[in-house]
Amino acid sequence: MAKGKLGKQNVSNIKNKLKRQQMYHKLKKEGDKSQRQARKLRQKEAEALGEDGPRPVQRTLDNTREVDETLVHPDDEEVAGEDRMDEFSAHFSGLQPPRTMITTSRLPSEQLLSFLEEVLTFIPNSEYRKRGSNPIKQVVKACSERGFTNLLVFTEKAKRPQTLWLVKLPVGPTARFKLTSLVLPKRISGHGRPTAHRPELILNNFSTRLGHRLGRMLACLFPHDPQFRGRQVVTMHNQRDFVFFRHHRYVFEEKEKEKGKAEVAARLQELGPRFTLKLKSLQFGTFDTQHGEYEWKHKPELDTSRRRFHV
């Protein structure tokens, strides 16, 4: 064995199992000791600087993401001009109230139908229609003729929801999402029951051109005038290109602070369901898997780094 300090990457080269374990624990102990010393040093430096000193910022994949040239700034006049003329402008101007049709694959399971019952509770002006043997293109045409503004098609695999197609009617675009991490309300501890009030919508971190467009598309599912009296809020939070969906209600409670005095405390009660969406493609126009032209489509070669995000 070569002389000198042995790194963890070379421990696996030791053939004797007992010696390999001893060396591993020794290196781990030395590493833990150096981490404790570094932590104490940082604490002393922070105490010396006091409250006015800069606090260390934890490095995460989000705050160390690769610089994206398509990041949208709030005062970008070019993006604002495009928003006034895109496919979603009628919704944001109030000229086209949302009306959503929801359907499934041809033979939906009971699990998928149970999930759709919850979807109908948080998307206002939504209806479920059994698809039967009708192809999606025919469904898109029928929905456009009947005045629907959105079409949601849920498919499944092994009786678990797997894919969501979102079609903006009547001219598109069409987004395809992978649906994962579904938790129905009955599995959420202390969940509440939603009311018929129109919920408030919160969109977080849709920061690129693609994300901005996707956020506007998702916003078209909800009326532009929420009923705040219902205290219900739908949150779609984008983090590392995963869109986390949550459905909550604000609850205000009076708590006795001192004798004879009370204060109002606010908390959130989750209504459910909760799930995660990951964008797989965004297509010009309505549903067309054979001849459709794509605005964006996920490909393995796009994932050049763990810190590169697209939405």
Order of alpha helices (4+ residues) and beta strands (2+ residues): alpha-alpha-alpha-beta-alpha-beta-alpha-beta-beta-beta-beta-alpha-beta-beta-beta-beta-beta
